[in-house]
Amino acid sequence: MQRQTGKLKGNLKLKELCVSRTHSGISISAPPAAIWATWATLRAVSIAAMLAMTLVALAGSGCSRGPSEQGFGGEHEAVPVLAAKVTQKNVAESIHAIGRVEAYSTVDIKAQINGQVMQVNFHEGQDVKKGDLLFTIDPRPFEAVLHQAEANLAKDRAQYKQAAADEKRYAYLVKQGVGSQQQYDQVQANAASLQASLQADEATVQTAKLNLAYTAIRSPIDGRTGNLLVHAGNIVKPDADTAMVVINQLHPVYVNFSIPEQRLAQVREVMTSHKLPVEVSFPGVQQTETGEMSFVDNSVDAKTGTITLKGLFANADGRLWPGEFVNATLIVSERANAILVPSQAVQTGQQGSYVFVVEPGMKVELRKIVVGASLDGETVVTGGLKPGETVVTDGQLRLIPGSKVTVKSGLTDHEVAS
């Protein structure tokens, strides 16, 4: 019954509307009394709703802290942070790369004659000096060849001596007119032939002596021997496919590394004034070895866009070993009195890089800075900071300009204020 009554009242209100048709469409109007009654009702409801929302907001603000006091560094709560001092020192602009240690010189020891190895005069992995005896090949066949060559030389020398005397004798006879020219020419040709044979015999003796010397294989460089591949009793031949032993020279050594081609022009420019230092270290080890760049390749690798460089290291203590991978640092230039901050203190916003600077009253200031290169966890700042100032290194997300802070560890509040 109530639903039908409400529907009837709605129909009566609709009938009270005045409907008129114009040339542009249909216009609907209502009696002024109905319009003012409806508008008054809606206004009363809106005012009541707004008052209710205002009361709820005021009640909530009285029972809880505002956003500035709930973790964003308001005036009544200090935000815990980590801080560090801005430092000033000389820094080096450098290029970092992965390097590989190479022996200064590598020699494959091979036999130059055929023969049997009689003796090995070193141990695997032994340090040897230039001229040290490494292998001894059976010298007896080569001694016999040398003796034979020396005997032939002695025989031909005696024959040449006789021929030279005959040449002089026949030359005198021809001069006196008692000897024939034909006999003299024959004696002269015989002497010249024996002289040539004598020279050939001397060369044969030199070859035999050289082959005999090859039976004693000596080290051509100072270095360390590797794996021994030929033992006593083996037969060797000249220029075999496999070396008898390999010797690496370890003092000094090279470190081979590559840099991007974009840095080549800068490196070449600096090379014209002085040699560039190179530092190497092992992963996880702070101790470094220092050398100097000694080689730039003559072309850029088209596949990788890098160019190969080499650094020369004295390696006096033998820490660098051929084949090892190391961290190589090429020092291109040095900047004096550079201002440095920990890299984690630098933040990036829409307007560039900035840091939070802790003021003496333990409040922070957002300060824009100009940054340079990053070196070993520190960033060079070329503008915006002074040495001795304090910057926040952790906890920046809870800070706004003017926030009050307290230092959790590292610097104390007294050190920050000073």
Secondary structure, 3 states (H helix, E strand, C coil): CHHHHHHHHHHHHHHHCEEEEECCEEEEECCHHHHHHHHHHHHHHHHHHHHHHHHHHHHHHHHCCCHHHCCCCCCCCCEEEEEEECEEEEEEEEEEEEEEEEEEEEEEECCCCCEEEEEECCCCCCEECCCCEEEEECCHHHHHHHHHHHHHHHHHHHHHHHHHHHHHHHHHHHHHCCCCHHHHHHHHHHHHHHHHHHHHHHHHHHHHHHHHHCCEEECCCCEEECCCCCCCCCEECCCCCCCCEEEEEEEEEEEEEEEEHHHHHHHHHHHCCCCCEEEEECCCCCCEEEEEEEEECCCCECCCCEEEEEEEECCCCCCCCCCCEEEEEEEEEEEEEEEEEEHHHCEEECCEEEEEEECCCCEEEEEECEEEEEECCEEEEEECCCCCCEEEEECHHHCCCCCEEEEEEECCHHHHHC
